[in-house]
């Protein structure tokens, strides 16, 4: 696979094994700024492993990953951690909000960890919560909101640092179809408004329909497809 010109994040010939199990077997990937790419495949196909490698969470056994012209596979753990704190955002299936914090404190948390003052962090957090239609939940804790509301809070948290790449791993997997569609509408609208690239892992066609392009992963190998509306 030859990466298209202008790609922000590119992977070539990735291989990753867990013991005798080969999770990735020559997978390739690319995404441009402002593009939403859905990574699809059945359970156990390697799509989540691909996301974890692209995000610098786990290193591939071989192959290359380039982000903004920098080779990620040669970075130190601290350099990859800095990318995840400042330039990457994450949305997971179950939100993973901190139950002891209020919703606005959860959204502000990435900024606080990067040294932003509480006042400035919470002001930015409230701005994103407004855009995600959950500003009224600022003082509530995660256990006091619905699943769909909590996932919107999680999306706001992922976007509050202004990431260049947003990784979403089955972001609607725990939601009913109506809440799932609204989360995807808000997520893609917000990401595109900031020109962030989105790497969306899903096994659901209705979720992949929000993407510009699909990459299908089977048995650790990837196949790039043009999105058909």
C-alpha positions, 0 to 999 in steps of 0.5 A: 500500500502506498500512502496517499499524498498528505496522509497524517497517519500512515502504517505499512506492513504491520505485524503483531503477535500475542504468543502463537496468535498473529493479530496483525499480518501485514496490515496497512492504513492511512488517514488524512486530516479531517477524514473519518476512516472506519476500520471494520471486521469481525471480532478477533480480526485484529481491528482493535490491535491495529488501533492500539498500534496506530495510537502508540499504545502497543508497538508492532513487532514489525512494520512502520507507522508514520505520524505527521512525518515522524516515524512512531516505531522509533519513538521512546515510551515517553514520546509516544505518551506525549502524543497520546496526551497532546495530539491524540484523543480517545473514545472507548466503548464504555466511556471510561469516565472517572466516577468520582469526578463531575462530568465537567471535571472529567472533560477538563481532566486531560487539560489539567494533566497537561498543566492547564489551570482549573479555571481555564480547563473547565471553561474549555470543557464547558465549551465542548460540553455545550457543543456535545449537548451535555452542558447541563450535566456539568455538575453531575457525576457519571453514575447520574447520567444515561449511557448516551449522555455519558458517551457524549461527555467522553467525546467532549473529553477526547476533543478538549485538547484539540487532538489531530487524531481521534481514535474511537473504539466501538464508541456506540457499542454499549448504546441503543441505535438512537443514542448511537446515531446521535453520538456519531453525528455529534462526534463526526461533526465536532471532529470535522469542525476542527479538521481532526482525523478520526480512526473509527473501529466498529463492526456495525455498518450503520456506524461505518456509514458516518465515515468517508472510507472503510478499511476492512480487517480480516485475519490481521490483513487490511483491505482499503475500500472507498466508502459508498453512501 
